[in-house]
């Protein structure tokens, strides 16, 4: 029998690399104690920090960390029961360059100081196709303004998606904001992978590939 959500929540709190706001005093103006101090207080190095947003089970977070020990990776999601799997894996396998943060994405500036993050990965986000959900899309103008508050001036955003709709929406948003596209590759399994980290497959990505869906990649900065 699989563990219940409550069991996963409880075990998350025992992991040394799991972070969330404790208590009832949170506000959008609050500052998490690790904010601005992730390098010295947790990772104990000055390697670049990479976020995976809406990380789910954390498969991509730990996959990137295994490939690149010279970078620090933090998976971010609002659902602690999801990230339990990746968090536990990273602890069991003694991965010092991995952490997980439970919060909503709009609150990233409460947890990271200006310029503290070098890269952001958005892997297979919900495309939110209804027009009334536009601001919830993770590459909406609203969300890009959030990322801009924590991303280094030369920092990059990576998008990996199976959704033509979401890719086109993102490209239109970047064009409207006059933001540069650094790399665009449609159907990476047919046309080539410009970044070796794209070879990492999540459980759902493997299913979509079996269904014949094309996977796309976009890299840009703010």
C-alpha positions, 0 to 999 in steps of 0.5 A, a space after each residue: 500500500 502506498 504512503 498516504 499524503 499525511 505520511 508523506 507530509 510528515 516525512 518531508 519534514 524530516 528531510 534536511 533538504 526540504 523547506 517550506 514556510 512553517 507557521 501561520 504568519 506568512 505574507 507576500 512581503 515576508 522573507 524566508 530565513 534562507 533568502 539570499 543565503 542559500 549558498 552559504 547556509 545550505 549548499 555550502 558552495 558558490 555554484 549556480 542555483 537552478 530552479 525547476 518550477 512545478 517540479 511534481 515528483 522531482 524527477 527532472 530536478 534530481 536528474 539534472 543534479 545527477 548529471 551536473 554536480 557543479 550546480 545546485 538544484 531546487 525543485 519548487 512545487 505547492 504540493 508536498 506529497 508530489 515532491 516527496 518522491 524526489 526529495 526522498 530519492 535525493 536524501 537516500 542517494 546523498 545528493 548535496 546539490 539538491 533541495 526542494 521548496 514547497 510554495 506557490 510560484 508567485 512567492 519566489 521573491 519571498 524565498 530568493 533574493 534578487 539575482 540569486 537564481 541563475 537558471 529556471 526550468 519549466 518542464 511540461 507545465 499545465 497549458 491552461 488553455 482557457 482564456 480566463 486562465 492566461 495569468 496562471 500559465 507559467 510563461 505569462 507576463 505576470 509570471 515572467 515578472 516574478 522570475 525577473 525579480 530573482 533571476 540573475 541579469 544573465 540568467 536563462 529560462 528553459 521551457 520543455 513542453 509537449 503543448 504546441 499551444 503553450 509554446 506558441 503562447 510563450 513565443 507570442 508573449 516574448 515577442 510582445 515584451 521584446 525579450 530575446 529567444 536564445 534557442 528554439 527547437 521543435 520536436 527535439 527527438 526528431 531534430 536534435 537536443 541543443 542541451 544534454 539535460 533535455 535527454 532526461 525523461 519524466 514518467 509522463 514524458 515517456 507516456 507522451 512519446 509513446 503516444 507520438 507527441 512531439 516535445 519542444 524546447 525553448 530557451 530565453 532570458 529576461 
